[in-house]
Amino acid sequence: MKKLKALLINGSPRAKGCTYTALTELKNTLEQEGMEVELIHVGHKDVHGCIACRL
């Protein structure tokens, strides 16, 4: 049986704010259930759509 994986993305500009706290609680719960979880913070980065279309 394959191990389930989850990716949690924090889009808040505050790296350790309320969103982080909520995602950390979720991360801990999922890990207790045997899931592999990665939490990344992108709120401090410019996130853009596809640039291949030149739009």
C-alpha positions in Angstrom: 0.0 0.0 0.0 1.4 3.4 -1.0 1.9 6.0 1.7 -0.3 9.1 1.3 1.3 12.4 0.9 0.0 16.0 1.5 1.4 19.4 0.5 0.3 22.3 2.7 0.9 25.7 1.3 1.0 28.8 3.5 0.2 31.8 1.3 0.1 34.3 4.1 2.7 37.1 4.2 3.3 36.2 7.8 5.4 33.1 7.9 4.5 32.2 11.5 1.1 33.8 11.8 -2.4 32.3 12.3 -2.4 30.4 8.9 0.9 28.8 9.9 -0.5 27.8 13.3 -3.6 26.2 11.7 -1.6 24.4 9.0 0.8 23.1 11.7 -2.1 21.6 13.6 -3.4 19.9 10.5 0.2 18.7 9.6 0.5 17.1 13.1 -2.9 15.4 12.8 -2.1 14.0 9.3 1.3 12.8 10.4 -0.3 11.0 13.4 -2.5 9.2 10.9 0.6 8.0 9.0 0.7 10.6 6.2 3.8 12.2 4.9 3.3 16.0 5.0 5.3 19.0 3.7 4.5 22.5 4.7 5.9 25.3 2.6 5.5 29.1 2.8 5.1 31.1 -0.4 3.5 34.2 1.1 6.7 36.1 0.8 7.3 35.3 -2.9 5.8 36.6 -6.1 3.6 33.8 -7.3 2.6 34.1 -11.0 0.6 32.1 -13.5 2.1 30.4 -16.5 4.5 32.7 -18.5 4.8 30.4 -21.4 1.8 31.9 -23.1 3.3 35.4 -22.8 0.1 36.8 -21.3 
